[in-house]
Structures are given as C-alpha cells and as structure tokens.
Amino acid sequence: MNAGTPLANEFVTVYESPDAATIYCNSPGIARTPSGRVVATLDLGGPGTAGMSETSGLAAREGVPGLDMLGRIYTSDDRGRTWTHRGDFAGMHARPFCAGGRVYVLGHRRHLIAIRSDDDGTTWSETRALTTGGYWHQAPCNVHYARDSVYLVMERLVRDARASHASAFAPVLMRATFTDDLTDPNAWTYASELVFQEAVPLDELDWHGVPFFNTQDDGVAPTPEHPLTPLGWLETNVVQFVDPDHQWHDPAGRTFHLYMRAYTGGTGYAAVAKVAEHEDGSMVTSLQRTPSGRRVALLPLPGGQMKFHILYDESSPLYWLLSSHATDSMTRPDRLASDRFDLPNNERHRLQLHFSRNCVDWSFAGIVAAGASAVQSRHYASMVVDGDDLHVLSRSGDARARSAHDVNLITFHTVNDFRSLVY
C-alpha cells in the first residue's frame, strides 16, 4: 500500500446534522464493552441546537432551562456497520467507558456530570452532577485503568481566561474505584491543579520557537481575524510507562503522565505534566524532570498542536497515537486558502496514526482518513481496540460543513489488522 493511501477512508455515518449551517457535530467518544458492543457518544452545538425538539424535550425532563447542547448515545452490535440511538443527555465533551460491569458516560455542562447503564448501554440513568459550581472543559480523550481504579482527565477553569481557555485551564486527573457507583460524587478523587502559565515561565521559552506568533498578551495578532490567544494546554490523555527500562518508569505504579494538546501557534509538540499518587491517596500534579534536572513541559509529538488520542495496546505492546496531520503550518496566515480554518497550524482534514514504545519516539503507521478538501474535516477523533482491528470515531464534515471546525457528521472508520502496520 502506498504510504499516502488512507487506511480507513470509507466510513459509516453515525450521526448527520439536520442543518449543517446551524447545528454542529462535536465530541466523538467511543468504548467497547466486554460483550463486544461498541458504544459511541457525541454532542451537538451551534445556534440551531437549542431549537431542536430533542433539546427542548430533554431540557424539560431534566429541568435545565435554556439548554443549548445535546449529548447523544449510540450502540452497535455488528462492529460499527449499523447503529442504534439509545438516549440523550444534557451535556457535552463526554466520553463512554466501562467499569465494574457497568457503562458510564462522563462529561460536563459547566459542572461535571455522569450517567450510568447497568444493561450494556441499552438504557441509561438520569444525569447526576459530580461537582457544583465552577466551569469544566475537555475532549473525549482516553481512559486509563490501573490496579482496581479508573483514571481520566477533565480540565477546570481556574483563572480569568479573557479570550483563551487554554491558558486558564488546569488538567485534573480523576480516580475512582471500579466497583463504586461512578455517578456518585463521593466516588471520585481529584489531583491538584496546575496551569501552564503558572508552571512554565514564559520568558524562559526560547530556542524552541514557542510561541510561534505573538499572542494577545503582546498586543500583536498574526492576522486581525485570528489572533493567537495566550499559551496553554488542553484536551488531556493519561499514560503510564510500564517498561522498567523507561527513564520515567515508576516501579510502584503510582506515577501518571498527562499528554496534552500544546497551544503554541506551532506544530509538532505536545504539552506534558505528571501526577504522583501518594500513600494517602492524594494526587499531586507537577512537571516532569529529565535526568539532567531540567523541567519538561513540551515534548515532540506528531499532531500535538490539535486534540489527539493515545491508547496503550498490551498485545503490541505499544502506544498508539491518533492525531491531526499538519502539512502547511509555515504558510503565511494571510496566504492560506479560503477554506482553511483559523491559523496555519490548525489543519483538520487528515487523520494520522503512529506507534511508539515510549511515548517519545513515534513511528508513522499511516494516514487513517482524509477529507477531500480542507473544510471536509477528519479530526478530534477517538479510538478503541476491537480484536485485531482499531475502530475510530471522527468529528467529520462534507462539502456542506460550515467550516473545518463547525462540521456536520460523526463518522466511524475501522483500521483492519492494525498491528500489521508495525515495522
């Protein structure tokens, strides 16, 4: 196969917007239950969402006046060929996962929310709030399992954001025991919070070209229409290094690394932090240090400038990375094609797959899927292993999409025999 030939360009449409101009498809999340059922979640936004009958009906049932988002749940029992709508929830940025014989969906509507299924995703509980007050964010990144617990990250707004979320959000590692009811607020323990601009002295960020453009803090925009807002991190995955030869391996299994989208105006870097779990159960977030004692806030990672998804496959055993492929980030902003969204590093129509032994050195496995134009996105995707195959759920668009960001499809793709891509 030619290296440029997509591995899984064909797709099944899980959801299509009823109005591409005003109702946008977001937040694809995917899980596989022990029975083999595939569970998919997504949410709808945009100015037309509040006027949908499904949204108004859900708002009335759950007592959420003025609801302008709609979360949806689907299942497939034939490995993604057909899908059944199972329920809606008043939330966004959610992801499905399994724990303790149940299926959960965890997201937010400003505060964190969760719902539960006790019958393999067929029926769902009412929404329960996990937190009160505050403002949370995230994207459907990975879920990690260790010992008897499940770990995932949501991000909390902890400082005045002005126009930027990335500079104001702290990734918060959350832990709960498998056997607990994970819709109970008391089931969860939260790590300490760390904001990028409090952890990383910006005047020391030199020699790496970060930030690539002046930011709003400098009062100079790369283009008047698309300023680069202050630097930050967001959309976090959690990994552990299981190889005892790895520089950052913790023999006690109590250290977790957070891999995040690096919001820098450039490409090719991910933001990184670590969480140490203490004997009393508390979790503390900080920066990792190299053997020389230097702090690490950024690491090379293909597609680290956009939301990406990392999963560890024990059968390989390798880390697999699903991310956006950048091809023209050095083009001057005022010379981008008219169908390009935002700044040059914000390219969204090519999904790529890599693998790694250590989450630092990445090998290219192939292009998963590519849209026919820049507006026809294949991005913000999630993935799950199903036997020898890799299922991918993508936030996608066709020629009717309002932009590469505001898209009208959620699409399902399968990379067959994905481990055969290893070399």
C-alpha positions as CSV (number, residue, x, y, z in Angstrom):
1,M,0.0,0.0,0.0
2,N,1.2,3.5,-0.9
3,A,2.1,5.5,2.3
4,G,-0.3,8.2,1.3
5,T,-3.2,5.8,0.7
6,P,-5.7,6.2,3.7
7,L,-6.1,3.1,5.8
8,A,-9.8,3.6,6.5
9,N,-11.2,6.4,4.3
10,E,-14.5,4.6,3.9
11,F,-16.9,5.2,6.8
12,V,-20.3,4.7,8.3
13,T,-22.2,7.8,9.3
14,V,-23.2,7.5,12.9
15,Y,-24.9,10.9,13.0
16,E,-25.6,13.6,10.4
17,S,-26.7,17.2,11.3
18,P,-30.2,18.1,10.3
19,D,-28.9,21.6,9.5
20,A,-25.3,21.9,8.6
21,A,-25.4,25.7,8.8
22,T,-26.6,25.9,12.4
23,I,-26.2,22.6,14.2
24,Y,-22.7,21.2,14.6
25,C,-21.4,17.7,15.5
26,N,-18.8,17.5,18.3
27,S,-17.0,15.3,20.8
28,P,-16.9,11.8,19.4
29,G,-16.2,9.3,22.1
30,I,-16.0,5.5,21.8
31,A,-15.8,2.4,24.0
32,R,-16.1,-1.3,23.7
33,T,-18.0,-3.3,26.4
34,P,-16.9,-6.8,27.4
35,S,-19.8,-8.3,25.4
36,G,-18.3,-6.7,22.2
37,R,-20.9,-4.0,21.9
38,V,-19.5,-0.6,20.7
39,V,-20.8,2.5,22.4
40,A,-20.4,5.9,20.8
41,T,-21.2,9.3,22.2
42,L,-21.3,12.8,20.6
43,D,-22.8,16.2,21.3
44,L,-24.5,18.8,19.2
45,G,-23.8,22.6,19.4
46,G,-24.3,25.7,17.4
47,P,-27.1,28.3,17.3
48,G,-29.7,25.8,16.0
49,T,-29.3,23.2,18.7
50,A,-31.5,25.0,21.3
51,G,-34.4,25.0,18.9
52,M,-34.4,21.2,18.3
53,S,-37.3,19.3,19.7
54,E,-34.9,16.8,21.3
55,T,-33.1,19.6,23.1
56,S,-36.3,21.3,24.4
57,G,-37.8,17.9,25.5
58,L,-34.6,17.0,27.3
59,A,-34.4,20.4,29.0
60,A,-38.0,19.9,30.3
61,R,-37.3,16.4,31.6
62,E,-34.1,17.3,33.3
63,G,-35.0,20.7,34.5
64,V,-32.4,22.6,32.5
65,P,-33.9,25.8,31.1
66,G,-32.2,27.4,28.2
67,L,-30.3,24.2,27.2
68,D,-28.2,24.8,24.1
69,M,-26.3,21.5,23.9
70,L,-27.4,17.9,23.3
71,G,-25.4,14.8,24.1
72,R,-26.4,11.6,22.3
73,I,-25.5,7.9,22.9
74,Y,-25.5,5.1,20.2
75,T,-24.6,1.4,20.3
76,S,-23.6,-1.1,17.6
77,D,-23.6,-4.9,17.9
78,D,-22.1,-5.5,14.4
79,R,-18.8,-3.8,14.8
80,G,-20.0,-0.4,13.6
81,R,-21.9,-1.4,10.5
82,T,-25.3,-0.2,12.0
83,W,-26.1,2.0,15.0
84,T,-29.0,2.3,17.4
85,H,-29.8,5.5,19.2
86,R,-30.0,4.7,23.0
87,G,-30.5,8.0,24.7
88,D,-29.7,11.7,25.2
89,F,-28.2,13.7,28.0
90,A,-27.8,17.4,28.8
91,G,-24.0,17.7,28.5
92,M,-21.0,17.9,26.2
93,H,-17.4,16.8,25.9
94,A,-18.3,13.4,27.2
95,R,-16.8,10.0,26.8
96,P,-18.1,6.5,27.4
97,F,-16.1,3.9,29.4
98,C,-16.7,0.6,31.2
99,A,-16.0,-0.1,34.9
100,G,-17.3,-2.7,37.4
101,G,-19.7,-4.3,34.9
102,R,-21.4,-1.0,34.0
103,V,-21.0,1.5,31.3
104,Y,-20.6,5.2,32.1
105,V,-20.7,8.5,30.2
106,L,-18.8,11.4,31.9
107,G,-18.9,14.9,30.6
108,H,-20.0,18.4,31.7
109,R,-22.4,21.2,31.4
110,R,-20.1,23.6,33.1
111,H,-20.1,21.4,36.2
112,L,-19.2,17.7,35.8
113,I,-21.9,15.2,35.1
114,A,-22.2,11.4,34.8
115,I,-24.8,8.8,33.7
116,R,-24.8,5.0,34.0
117,S,-26.0,2.0,32.2
118,D,-26.5,-1.4,34.0
119,D,-27.5,-3.2,30.9
120,D,-24.6,-2.8,28.5
121,G,-25.6,0.6,27.2
122,T,-29.2,-0.2,26.3
123,T,-30.9,2.1,28.9
124,W,-29.4,4.9,30.9
125,S,-29.9,6.5,34.3
126,E,-30.8,10.2,34.8
127,T,-27.9,12.6,34.8
128,R,-26.1,13.2,38.1
129,A,-23.9,16.1,39.0
130,L,-20.4,15.2,40.2
131,T,-19.5,18.8,41.1
132,T,-21.2,22.1,41.9
133,G,-20.2,25.4,40.5
134,G,-17.1,26.1,38.5
135,Y,-16.5,25.6,34.8
136,W,-15.1,22.4,33.3
137,H,-13.9,21.5,29.8
138,Q,-12.1,18.7,28.0
139,A,-12.5,16.5,24.9
140,P,-13.2,12.7,24.8
141,C,-9.6,11.6,25.3
142,N,-8.5,8.3,26.7
143,V,-9.5,6.4,29.9
144,H,-6.8,4.6,31.9
145,Y,-7.1,1.5,34.1
146,A,-4.6,0.6,36.9
147,R,-4.9,-1.8,39.8
148,D,-8.6,-1.5,40.9
149,S,-9.2,2.0,39.6
150,V,-10.1,4.0,36.6
151,Y,-8.3,7.3,35.7
152,L,-9.3,10.1,33.3
153,V,-8.7,13.8,33.0
154,M,-11.1,16.7,32.9
155,E,-10.0,20.4,32.9
156,R,-11.2,23.1,35.3
157,L,-11.1,26.8,34.7
158,V,-9.0,28.2,37.5
159,R,-8.1,31.7,36.4
160,D,-9.5,34.6,34.3
161,A,-9.4,33.3,30.7
162,R,-10.1,36.6,28.8
163,A,-10.3,35.1,25.3
164,S,-8.4,31.9,25.9
165,H,-9.4,28.7,27.6
166,A,-6.0,27.0,27.1
167,S,-4.2,29.5,29.2
168,A,-6.7,29.3,32.1
169,F,-7.5,25.5,32.4
170,A,-5.8,23.1,34.7
171,P,-5.8,19.4,33.7
172,V,-7.3,17.5,36.7
173,L,-6.6,13.7,36.9
174,M,-9.6,11.9,38.4
175,R,-9.6,8.5,40.1
176,A,-12.4,6.2,41.1
177,T,-12.6,2.5,42.2
178,F,-14.1,0.1,39.7
179,T,-16.7,-1.3,42.0
180,D,-18.1,2.1,43.2
181,D,-21.1,3.8,41.6
182,L,-19.2,6.4,39.5
183,T,-22.2,8.6,39.2
184,D,-21.8,9.3,43.0
185,P,-19.7,12.4,43.6
186,N,-18.0,10.8,46.6
187,A,-16.6,8.1,44.3
188,W,-14.0,10.4,42.8
189,T,-10.7,11.8,44.0
190,Y,-9.1,14.7,42.2
191,A,-5.5,15.6,41.7
192,S,-4.1,19.0,42.4
193,E,-4.3,21.7,39.7
194,L,-1.6,23.2,37.6
195,V,-2.0,25.9,34.9
196,F,0.5,26.1,32.1
197,Q,1.5,29.8,32.6
198,E,2.0,29.2,36.3
199,A,4.1,26.1,35.7
200,V,6.2,27.4,32.7
201,P,8.0,30.8,32.9
202,L,7.2,32.3,29.5
203,D,10.3,34.4,29.4
204,E,12.3,31.1,29.5
205,L,10.6,29.7,26.4
206,D,13.3,30.4,23.9
207,W,15.2,28.3,21.3
208,H,12.1,26.2,20.6
209,G,10.1,28.8,18.6
210,V,7.4,28.9,21.3
211,P,5.1,30.8,20.9
212,F,5.4,30.8,17.1
213,F,3.4,34.0,16.7
214,N,2.9,37.0,19.1
215,T,0.0,36.4,21.3
216,Q,-2.8,38.6,22.6
217,D,-0.6,39.3,25.6
218,D,1.9,41.0,23.2
219,G,-0.9,43.1,21.6
220,V,0.1,42.0,18.1
221,A,-2.0,39.4,16.2
222,P,-0.7,37.3,13.3
223,T,-3.9,38.4,11.5
224,P,-6.7,40.7,12.7
225,E,-9.3,37.9,12.3
226,H,-7.3,35.2,14.0
227,P,-5.2,36.3,17.0
228,L,-3.2,33.7,18.9
229,T,-4.6,33.7,22.4
230,P,-2.2,33.1,25.3
231,L,-0.3,29.8,25.5
232,G,-1.7,26.8,27.3
233,W,-2.5,23.1,27.4
234,L,-5.8,21.3,27.0
235,E,-7.5,18.1,25.9
236,T,-5.5,15.7,28.1
237,N,-4.7,12.0,27.8
238,V,-3.2,9.9,30.7
239,V,-0.5,7.3,30.2
240,Q,1.8,5.2,32.4
241,F,5.2,3.9,31.4
242,V,5.2,0.1,32.0
243,D,8.7,-0.7,30.6
244,P,11.1,-0.9,33.6
245,D,13.9,0.4,31.2
246,H,12.0,3.7,30.6
247,Q,13.6,6.8,32.1
248,W,10.3,7.7,33.8
249,H,9.1,4.3,34.8
250,D,7.8,4.2,38.4
251,P,8.2,0.6,39.8
252,A,5.4,1.4,42.4
253,G,3.0,2.2,39.6
254,R,2.0,5.5,41.2
255,T,3.1,8.0,38.6
256,F,0.9,9.0,35.7
257,H,1.9,11.3,32.8
258,L,-0.5,13.8,31.2
259,Y,-0.1,14.3,27.4
260,M,-1.9,17.4,26.2
261,R,-2.6,19.5,23.2
262,A,0.1,22.2,23.2
263,Y,-1.5,25.5,22.3
264,T,1.6,27.4,21.0
265,G,0.7,28.5,17.4
266,G,3.2,25.9,16.0
267,T,3.1,22.2,15.3
268,G,4.8,19.0,16.4
269,Y,4.8,19.5,20.2
270,A,2.6,18.1,23.0
271,A,2.4,19.6,26.4
272,V,3.4,17.2,29.3
273,A,3.0,17.0,33.0
274,K,3.0,14.2,35.6
275,V,0.8,13.2,38.6
276,A,2.3,11.4,41.6
277,E,-0.1,9.3,43.7
278,H,0.8,9.4,47.4
279,E,0.2,6.8,50.1
280,D,-2.7,8.6,51.5
281,G,-4.4,8.6,48.1
282,S,-3.8,12.2,47.3
283,M,-2.5,13.1,43.8
284,V,-0.1,15.9,43.1
285,T,0.4,17.5,39.6
286,S,3.8,18.9,38.6
287,L,6.3,19.0,35.7
288,Q,8.5,16.0,34.9
289,R,12.3,16.4,35.1
290,T,14.9,14.9,32.8
291,P,18.0,13.1,34.2
292,S,19.8,16.4,33.9
293,G,17.3,18.0,36.2
294,R,15.7,20.1,33.5
295,R,11.9,20.5,33.6
296,V,9.8,19.1,30.7
297,A,6.7,21.0,29.6
298,L,6.8,20.2,25.9
299,L,7.8,17.0,24.0
300,P,7.9,16.3,20.3
301,L,4.7,14.6,19.2
302,P,3.2,14.4,15.6
303,G,-0.1,16.3,15.7
304,G,0.4,17.6,19.2
305,Q,-1.0,21.0,18.1
306,M,-4.5,19.6,18.0
307,K,-6.6,17.2,20.1
308,F,-5.1,13.7,19.9
309,H,-5.9,10.3,21.4
310,I,-3.4,7.9,22.9
311,L,-4.1,4.3,23.8
312,Y,-1.8,1.6,25.1
313,D,-2.2,-1.8,23.5
314,E,-0.9,-4.6,25.6
315,S,-0.8,-7.1,22.7
316,S,1.7,-5.0,20.7
317,P,2.9,-3.8,23.3
318,L,2.9,-0.2,22.0
319,Y,1.3,3.2,22.5
320,W,-0.8,4.2,19.6
321,L,-1.4,7.8,18.6
322,L,-4.3,9.2,16.6
323,S,-3.8,12.8,15.6
324,S,-4.1,15.6,13.0
325,H,-1.6,15.7,10.2
326,A,-0.1,19.2,9.5
327,T,1.1,19.9,6.0
328,D,1.3,23.7,5.6
329,S,1.9,25.3,9.0
330,M,4.6,27.5,7.6
331,T,2.3,29.3,5.1
332,R,1.8,32.9,5.9
333,P,-1.6,33.3,7.6
334,D,-2.8,35.9,5.0
335,R,-2.0,33.5,2.2
336,L,-3.9,30.4,3.3
337,A,-6.6,29.1,1.0
338,S,-10.1,30.5,1.7
339,D,-11.4,27.1,3.0
340,R,-8.7,26.9,5.7
341,F,-9.8,27.4,9.3
342,D,-8.0,29.8,11.7
343,L,-4.2,29.9,11.8
344,P,-1.8,27.7,9.7
345,N,-1.2,25.1,12.4
346,N,-5.0,24.5,12.7
347,E,-5.3,22.0,9.9
348,R,-8.1,19.4,10.4
349,H,-8.8,17.3,7.4
350,R,-6.2,14.5,7.7
351,L,-6.1,11.9,10.5
352,Q,-2.8,10.1,11.0
353,L,-1.7,7.0,13.1
354,H,1.6,6.5,14.8
355,F,3.0,3.9,17.3
356,S,5.7,4.2,19.9
357,R,7.5,2.1,22.6
358,N,7.9,5.0,24.9
359,C,5.6,7.9,24.0
360,V,8.6,10.0,22.8
361,D,9.9,8.3,19.7
362,W,7.0,7.9,17.2
363,S,6.8,5.8,14.0
364,F,4.4,6.6,11.2
365,A,1.8,3.9,10.6
366,G,-0.3,5.6,8.0
367,I,-3.0,8.2,7.2
368,V,-6.3,6.9,8.6
369,A,-8.7,9.1,6.7
370,A,-8.6,12.4,4.7
371,G,-11.3,14.8,3.6
372,A,-11.4,15.9,0.0
373,S,-10.8,19.5,1.0
374,A,-9.7,21.5,4.0
375,V,-13.3,22.1,5.1
376,Q,-14.1,18.4,5.0
377,S,-12.6,17.6,8.4
378,R,-11.5,14.3,9.9
379,H,-10.4,15.4,13.3
380,Y,-10.9,15.3,17.1
381,A,-11.2,11.5,16.8
382,S,-11.3,8.8,19.4
383,M,-10.3,5.1,19.0
384,V,-10.7,1.7,20.6
385,V,-9.2,-1.7,20.0
386,D,-11.6,-4.5,18.9
387,G,-9.6,-7.7,18.5
388,D,-7.2,-7.2,15.6
389,D,-8.9,-4.0,14.4
390,L,-8.9,-0.4,15.5
391,H,-12.2,1.5,15.5
392,V,-12.0,5.3,15.0
393,L,-14.9,7.7,15.6
394,S,-14.3,11.1,13.9
395,R,-15.7,14.6,14.0
396,S,-16.1,15.0,10.3
397,G,-17.5,17.2,7.6
398,D,-18.5,17.1,4.0
399,A,-18.8,19.9,1.4
400,R,-21.8,21.3,3.3
401,A,-20.0,21.9,6.6
402,R,-19.9,25.5,7.8
403,S,-16.2,25.3,8.4
404,A,-13.5,22.7,9.3
405,H,-14.3,23.4,12.9
406,D,-18.2,23.5,12.7
407,V,-18.9,20.2,11.0
408,N,-22.0,18.1,10.2
409,L,-21.0,14.5,10.6
410,I,-19.8,11.9,13.1
411,T,-18.2,9.1,11.1
412,F,-17.0,5.6,12.1
413,H,-13.9,4.1,10.5
414,T,-12.0,0.8,11.0
415,V,-8.3,0.1,10.5
416,N,-8.2,-3.6,9.9
417,D,-5.4,-5.7,11.4
418,F,-3.7,-2.5,12.7
419,R,-0.8,-4.3,14.4
420,S,0.4,-5.5,11.0
421,L,1.4,-1.8,10.4
422,V,4.3,-2.2,12.9
423,Y,7.8,-2.4,11.5
